Amino acid sequence: MERMRPILVTGGAGFIGSEFVRQWIAEEASAVVNLDKLTYAGNLDSLASIAADPRHVFVQGDIGDSAVVRSILETHRPRAIVNFAAESHVDRSIDGPAAFVETNVVGTFRLLDAARQYWTALPEEERHGFRFLHVSTDEVYGSLGPEGAFTESTPYAPNSPYSASKASSDHFVRAYRHTYGLPTLTTNCSNNYGPFQFPEKLIPLMILNCLAGKPLPVYGDGGQIRDWLFVADHCRAIREVLARGRLGEVYNIGGGCERKNLDVVRTICRTVDAVRPGLAHVPCESLVTFVKDRPGHDRRYAIDFSKINHELGWSPRETFDTGIERTVRWYLDNSPWIERVQSGGYRQERLGLGE
């Protein structure tokens, strides 16, 4: 019997992508070809646990480099592409939007076009089984009022350069499905958190600042609301969509954990206080510092994930409190990873001022 063909994962050294790759190697039978550019947010240390596994093949490269992508497709003949590769931080998109257009829009287009050419040339049986799964964000939908939640039919209304670039990539995926018949799937997720997240994002930044006794900067009044999703739950959902999702469909993935940013910070403070009671600055909540809000800051996101729940039987396993405790303990136990990832250009400085 022919060995099961691998899948191609792009951006698999990043936060969500590396969780997906580690989870795939642990729980699936086939191999993974992992294409990552290794920007500041991509880190091979996040893949150390599977570095010696022959089913994980790493290739350093850019999704916008069509020659590299074509070479991978011809050499490894993957049965699916899962596209995590993206510039993903809203504050960085405010300071430098061009990189977001180049990777998220142009890069996704080039990846799609290489995939289309590859898929078109496959034998009929392989063409039938091929999938292109595009991982996106709830930020493409814009901002919600105090009630309601984003559904798969919510009109797009992106408010930052980051979300505009992801919205554009989503539209290209849809267009390639409807124009060329490429067998695509799209997922739009809420805010992820968990181990291995680059420390510019809210939760790891607050954990590390708590440990160091540094100020905990909270934008505006801290009343912005996000729906938080533990990264392992997210990756399980993507695997379900890849395996059983209906072609051409969009699936929203949420954690069912709406929290105000200030409440998230307070939960982190209480957790760090409990896990590290000997810190000189306990209670850590005394470090909270309100700072000027960032431009165009959306007030509230919330995901209605009833479609993926009803069609594919997925729901999150982790509550916010258990997920935060797991995350805090991971950062406490993995200082070498933190030191190595911070050895680049990021030093927990304020981003997103638009200067």
C-alpha positions as CSV (number, residue, x, y, z in Angstrom):
1,M,0.0,0.0,0.0
2,E,1.3,3.5,-0.9
3,R,2.5,5.5,2.1
4,M,0.1,8.3,3.0
5,R,1.3,11.6,1.4
6,P,2.4,14.4,3.7
7,I,0.7,17.8,4.2
8,L,2.4,21.1,3.7
9,V,2.2,23.6,6.6
10,T,3.3,27.2,6.0
11,G,4.3,29.3,9.0
12,G,4.8,26.2,11.1
13,A,7.5,27.7,13.2
14,G,5.2,30.4,14.5
15,F,3.0,30.3,17.6
16,I,-0.1,28.7,16.2
17,G,1.6,26.9,13.4
18,S,4.2,25.2,15.7
19,E,1.4,24.0,18.0
20,F,-0.4,22.5,14.9
21,V,2.8,20.8,13.7
22,R,3.7,19.3,17.2
23,Q,0.1,18.2,17.6
24,W,0.0,16.6,14.1
25,I,3.2,14.7,14.6
26,A,1.9,13.4,18.0
27,E,-1.5,12.4,16.8
28,E,-1.6,11.9,13.0
29,A,0.1,9.2,10.9
30,S,1.4,11.2,7.9
31,A,4.4,13.5,7.7
32,V,4.5,17.3,7.7
33,V,6.6,19.5,5.4
34,N,7.0,22.8,7.3
35,L,7.8,26.0,5.3
36,D,8.6,29.0,7.4
37,K,10.5,32.2,6.7
38,L,11.8,32.4,10.3
39,T,11.1,36.1,10.8
40,Y,11.3,37.4,14.4
41,A,8.1,35.5,15.3
42,G,9.2,32.2,13.9
43,N,11.4,30.1,16.1
44,L,12.9,26.6,15.6
45,D,13.1,26.3,19.4
46,S,9.4,25.9,19.3
47,L,9.9,22.7,17.2
48,A,12.7,21.2,19.3
49,S,10.6,18.4,20.6
50,I,10.1,17.0,17.1
51,A,13.4,18.1,15.5
52,A,14.6,14.5,15.3
53,D,11.3,13.0,14.0
54,P,11.7,11.9,10.4
55,R,8.1,12.8,9.7
56,H,8.9,16.5,10.2
57,V,10.7,18.1,7.3
58,F,11.6,21.7,7.7
59,V,12.3,24.1,4.8
60,Q,13.2,27.7,5.4
61,G,11.6,29.9,2.8
62,D,8.9,32.5,2.0
63,I,5.4,31.7,0.8
64,G,5.8,34.5,-1.7
65,D,8.8,32.7,-3.3
66,S,7.0,30.8,-6.0
67,A,10.1,28.8,-7.0
68,V,10.5,27.5,-3.5
69,V,6.9,26.6,-3.2
70,R,6.8,24.8,-6.5
71,S,9.9,22.9,-5.6
72,I,8.3,21.7,-2.4
73,L,5.1,20.7,-4.1
74,E,6.9,18.8,-6.9
75,T,9.3,17.0,-4.4
76,H,6.9,16.1,-1.6
77,R,3.5,16.0,-3.4
78,P,1.4,17.0,-0.4
79,R,-2.2,16.0,-0.2
80,A,-3.1,19.3,1.6
81,I,-1.7,22.8,2.3
82,V,-2.5,24.5,5.6
83,N,-1.6,28.2,5.5
84,F,-0.6,29.8,8.8
85,A,2.0,32.0,7.3
86,A,1.2,35.7,8.1
87,E,2.4,38.9,9.7
88,S,-0.1,38.9,12.7
89,H,0.5,41.7,15.2
90,V,-1.9,44.7,14.9
91,D,0.5,47.1,16.5
92,R,3.3,46.2,14.1
93,S,0.8,46.7,11.2
94,I,0.2,50.2,12.4
95,D,3.9,51.0,12.5
96,G,4.8,49.2,9.2
97,P,1.8,48.1,7.1
98,A,3.9,47.3,3.9
99,A,5.2,44.0,5.3
100,F,1.6,42.9,6.0
101,V,0.6,43.6,2.4
102,E,3.6,41.8,1.1
103,T,3.2,38.6,3.2
104,N,-0.5,38.4,3.9
105,V,-1.8,39.6,0.5
106,V,0.9,39.0,-2.1
107,G,2.3,36.0,-0.4
108,T,-1.0,34.3,0.0
109,F,-1.9,35.0,-3.7
110,R,1.4,33.5,-4.8
111,L,0.9,30.4,-2.6
112,L,-2.6,30.0,-4.0
113,D,-1.5,30.3,-7.5
114,A,1.3,27.7,-7.0
115,A,-1.3,25.4,-5.3
116,R,-3.7,25.9,-8.2
117,Q,-1.1,24.9,-10.8
118,Y,0.0,21.9,-8.7
119,W,-3.6,20.7,-8.1
120,T,-4.6,21.1,-11.7
121,A,-1.8,18.7,-12.8
122,L,-2.6,16.0,-10.2
123,P,-4.1,12.7,-11.2
124,E,-7.9,12.7,-10.8
125,E,-8.0,10.7,-7.5
126,E,-5.4,13.0,-5.9
127,R,-7.1,16.1,-7.2
128,H,-10.3,14.9,-5.5
129,G,-8.7,14.5,-2.1
130,F,-6.6,17.7,-2.2
131,R,-7.3,20.5,0.3
132,F,-6.1,24.1,0.7
133,L,-6.9,25.4,4.2
134,H,-6.4,29.1,4.9
135,V,-6.2,30.1,8.6
136,S,-7.5,33.6,9.2
137,T,-8.9,35.8,12.0
138,D,-12.1,37.2,13.4
139,E,-10.6,40.7,13.1
140,V,-11.6,40.8,9.4
141,Y,-15.2,41.3,10.7
142,G,-14.4,44.6,12.4
143,S,-15.8,45.6,15.8
144,L,-19.0,44.5,17.6
145,G,-21.3,46.4,19.8
146,P,-22.2,45.2,23.3
147,E,-24.4,42.4,22.0
148,G,-24.1,39.7,19.3
149,A,-21.3,37.6,17.8
150,F,-19.5,37.2,14.5
151,T,-20.9,34.5,12.3
152,E,-19.6,33.1,9.0
153,S,-22.0,35.5,7.1
154,T,-21.0,38.7,9.0
155,P,-19.9,41.3,6.5
156,Y,-16.2,42.2,6.4
157,A,-15.2,45.5,8.0
158,P,-11.5,45.5,8.8
159,N,-10.2,48.4,10.9
160,S,-6.4,47.9,11.0
161,P,-3.8,47.3,8.3
162,Y,-3.4,43.8,9.7
163,S,-7.1,42.9,9.5
164,A,-7.4,44.5,6.1
165,S,-4.5,42.4,4.8
166,K,-6.1,39.2,6.2
167,A,-9.5,40.2,4.7
168,S,-7.8,40.5,1.3
169,S,-6.2,37.1,1.6
170,D,-9.6,35.6,2.6
171,H,-11.1,37.1,-0.5
172,F,-8.4,35.7,-2.7
173,V,-9.0,32.2,-1.2
174,R,-12.7,32.6,-2.0
175,A,-12.0,33.8,-5.5
176,Y,-9.7,30.8,-6.3
177,R,-12.5,28.5,-5.1
178,H,-15.2,30.1,-7.3
179,T,-13.0,30.9,-10.3
180,Y,-10.8,27.9,-10.6
181,G,-12.5,25.3,-8.4
182,L,-9.5,25.0,-6.0
183,P,-10.8,22.9,-3.1
184,T,-10.4,25.5,-0.3
185,L,-11.5,25.9,3.3
186,T,-11.1,29.0,5.5
187,T,-11.1,29.3,9.3
188,N,-11.5,32.5,11.2
189,C,-10.4,32.3,14.8
190,S,-10.7,34.5,17.9
191,N,-7.7,35.6,20.0
192,N,-5.3,32.7,20.7
193,Y,-3.1,32.2,23.8
194,G,-1.0,29.5,25.2
195,P,2.6,28.2,25.3
196,F,5.2,29.4,22.8
197,Q,3.5,32.7,22.0
198,F,5.8,35.5,21.1
199,P,6.0,37.9,24.0
200,E,4.7,41.0,22.1
201,K,1.1,39.7,22.5
202,L,-1.0,40.7,25.5
203,I,-1.0,37.5,27.7
204,P,2.7,36.5,27.5
205,L,3.8,40.2,27.8
206,M,1.8,40.5,31.0
207,I,3.1,37.3,32.4
208,L,6.7,38.2,31.8
209,N,6.2,41.8,33.1
210,C,4.6,40.4,36.2
211,L,7.7,38.2,36.8
212,A,10.1,41.0,36.2
213,G,8.1,43.6,38.3
214,K,7.7,45.8,35.2
215,P,4.6,48.0,34.5
216,L,1.6,46.2,33.0
217,P,0.5,48.5,30.2
218,V,-3.3,48.4,29.6
219,Y,-4.6,50.3,26.6
220,G,-7.3,53.0,27.3
221,D,-9.7,52.0,30.0
222,G,-9.0,48.2,29.5
223,G,-12.6,47.7,28.5
224,Q,-11.9,46.1,25.1
225,I,-13.5,42.7,25.0
226,R,-12.0,39.6,23.2
227,D,-13.0,36.0,22.9
228,W,-10.0,33.9,24.1
229,L,-9.1,30.6,22.5
230,F,-6.5,28.2,23.9
231,V,-4.1,27.4,21.0
232,A,-4.3,23.6,21.3
233,D,-8.1,23.8,21.0
234,H,-7.7,25.9,17.9
235,C,-5.4,23.4,16.3
236,R,-7.7,20.5,17.0
237,A,-10.5,22.5,15.3
238,I,-8.3,23.1,12.2
239,R,-7.6,19.4,12.0
240,E,-11.4,18.7,12.1
241,V,-12.0,21.2,9.3
242,L,-9.2,19.8,7.2
243,A,-10.5,16.2,7.6
244,R,-14.2,16.7,7.3
245,G,-15.1,20.3,6.4
246,R,-17.3,21.1,3.4
247,L,-15.4,22.5,0.5
248,G,-15.6,26.2,0.0
249,E,-17.0,26.8,3.4
250,V,-15.8,29.1,6.2
251,Y,-15.7,27.9,9.8
252,N,-15.5,30.3,12.8
253,I,-13.5,29.0,15.7
254,G,-14.0,30.6,19.1
255,G,-13.2,29.8,22.7
256,G,-16.5,30.9,24.3
257,C,-14.4,33.0,26.7
258,E,-15.2,36.7,26.4
259,R,-13.1,38.8,28.7
260,K,-12.3,42.5,29.1
261,N,-8.6,43.2,28.6
262,L,-8.3,44.5,32.1
263,D,-10.0,41.4,33.5
264,V,-7.5,39.2,31.5
265,V,-4.6,41.1,33.1
266,R,-6.1,40.8,36.6
267,T,-6.6,37.0,36.1
268,I,-2.9,36.7,35.0
269,C,-1.9,38.7,38.1
270,R,-3.8,36.5,40.5
271,T,-2.4,33.4,38.8
272,V,1.2,34.6,39.0
273,D,0.6,35.7,42.6
274,A,-0.6,32.1,43.4
275,V,2.1,30.3,41.5
276,R,5.0,32.6,42.6
277,P,4.0,34.0,46.0
278,G,7.5,35.0,46.8
279,L,7.8,37.9,44.3
280,A,8.7,41.2,45.9
281,H,6.0,43.1,44.0
282,V,3.0,40.8,44.9
283,P,0.2,41.6,44.4
284,C,1.1,42.0,40.7
285,E,-2.1,44.0,40.1
286,S,-0.3,46.9,41.7
287,L,1.8,47.0,38.4
288,V,-1.2,47.8,36.2
289,T,-0.6,51.1,34.3
290,F,-3.1,52.6,31.9
291,V,-1.6,54.0,28.7
292,K,-2.9,55.8,25.7
293,D,-5.1,53.6,23.5
294,R,-3.8,52.5,20.1
295,P,-5.3,54.0,16.9
296,G,-8.4,52.2,15.6
297,H,-8.6,49.8,18.5
298,D,-11.7,47.6,18.0
299,R,-13.9,47.5,21.1
300,R,-15.3,44.0,21.1
301,Y,-14.9,40.7,19.2
302,A,-17.0,37.6,19.9
303,I,-17.3,34.4,17.8
304,D,-20.3,32.3,17.2
305,F,-18.8,28.8,16.7
306,S,-22.1,26.9,16.4
307,K,-21.4,25.9,12.8
308,I,-18.2,24.0,13.5
309,N,-19.9,22.6,16.6
310,H,-23.0,21.3,14.8
311,E,-21.3,20.1,11.6
312,L,-18.0,18.7,13.0
313,G,-18.7,18.2,16.7
314,W,-15.9,20.5,17.8
315,S,-16.0,22.6,21.0
316,P,-13.1,24.0,23.2
317,R,-11.8,21.8,26.0
318,E,-10.0,24.5,27.9
319,T,-11.7,27.1,30.2
320,F,-10.1,30.5,30.4
321,D,-8.9,29.9,34.0
322,T,-7.4,26.5,33.3
323,G,-5.8,27.7,30.1
324,I,-4.3,30.8,31.8
325,E,-2.8,28.6,34.6
326,R,-1.3,26.2,32.0
327,T,0.1,29.2,30.1
328,V,1.6,30.9,33.2
329,R,3.2,27.7,34.4
330,W,4.7,27.1,30.9
331,Y,6.3,30.6,30.9
332,L,7.6,30.1,34.4
333,D,9.2,26.7,33.4
334,N,10.7,27.7,30.1
335,S,13.0,30.7,30.7
336,P,15.6,29.4,28.1
337,W,13.0,29.6,25.3
338,I,12.0,33.1,26.4
339,E,15.6,34.3,26.6
340,R,16.4,33.0,23.1
341,V,13.3,34.4,21.5
342,Q,13.9,37.8,23.0
343,S,17.5,37.9,21.8
344,G,16.2,39.4,18.5
345,G,14.9,42.9,18.0
346,Y,11.9,42.8,20.3
347,R,12.5,43.9,23.9
348,Q,8.9,44.3,25.2
349,E,8.8,47.9,24.0
350,R,5.6,49.7,23.2
351,L,4.5,49.1,19.6
352,G,1.5,50.4,17.6
353,L,1.8,54.1,18.2
354,G,1.9,54.8,14.5
355,E,5.1,56.8,14.7
